[in-house]
């Protein structure tokens, strides 16, 4: 079915069914484009060893590449979202991906460290432009099932993140830097998809949002808004610090504690990343059914026993507990994003930019801080300490209700 084939003025039951099918295809298309975007993001650090050898880079220079990418990918997102809330720019979706495409091409041809930094910055700018607008489209096409749409959108990104390193290992590293140019095809695919989505947004998106509104929201006071956003910030800090501790250092932990080879450790890391993707996807629909706060409670408090036991388990139980952690803890992300959007209604782009920007920022800062901690105290103690992070989930007690109670 064409993404733009359905008439915006659906009135009959059959037309309504077609519209709902259209919404499913739009959300799916946004998720695919998210996968393309995050594929390109994860491809960059995956080729660091090749770039280090080719240009005799120091670890400080490698860190600078990451810093440039993180600054552009994280800090620009809220500002782009804030601007597009007031001045909608659907063409930013394919336009931002074109910037990423140029960045990937430049990375393939870069002949100096300065050009590598510029390529990283362009990929970061493309990502920063993509996330707020794409998250807004997912909400427009949700049919009122905001959690389901947001989790589907996010799972696309996780799949792309998981595939990026695999593509780098199989296609880029064996054939050298110029083979990065093949990744431009991924960006080009995303440009085509996002161009179609952009046209749908112009024709039907805002009308569809009004027609498919969710439950009535209560007006929060300024104090409640800041309280709600503060709690969301605490929960995001706990969630993404813990997720970063596993995604960054889990392989080292398994190799050191259980004498595994790097290959076997990577398999177990993939199992964790797959669990994170599944948990994210499942958490959205559950939140639509039982409420955002309930999912956050289950996610953070439910993971506490797994997190506390994991550093003391044997290999089999370590893997099982880590998969459980990925499934349970990741289920809260869509609920947190949708809750924040309900706290600040009408600011979908700004809120999405802050949430995704915070996700990138916390992940990067936490990885560096935990690395320093591990150098000083050992990797096992890192996981003992991180096991207490889910206790911050008790901050959920302070989350104001956003929905009006049914009479």
Secondary structure, 3 states (H helix, E strand, C coil): CCCCCCCCCCCCHHHHHHHHHHHHHHHHHHHHHHHHHHHHHHHHHHCHHHHHHHHCCCHHHHHHHHHHHHHHHHHHHHHHHHHHHHCCCCCHHHHHHHHHHHHHHHHHHCCCHHHHHHHHHHHHHHHHHHHHHHHHHHHHCCCCCHHHHHHHHHHHHHHHHHHHHHHHHHHHCCCCHHHHHHHHHHHHHHHHHHHHHHHHHHHHHHHHHHHCCCCCECCCCHHHHHHHHHHHHHHHHHHHHHHHHHHHHHHHHHHHHHCCCHHHHHHHHHHHHHHHHHHHHHHHHHHHHHCHHHHHHHHHHHHHHHHHHHCCCCHHHHHHHHHHHHHHHHHHHHHHHHHHHHHCCCCHHHHHHHHHHHHHHHHHHHHHHHHHHHHHHCHHHHHHHHCCHHHHHHHHHHCCCCECCCC
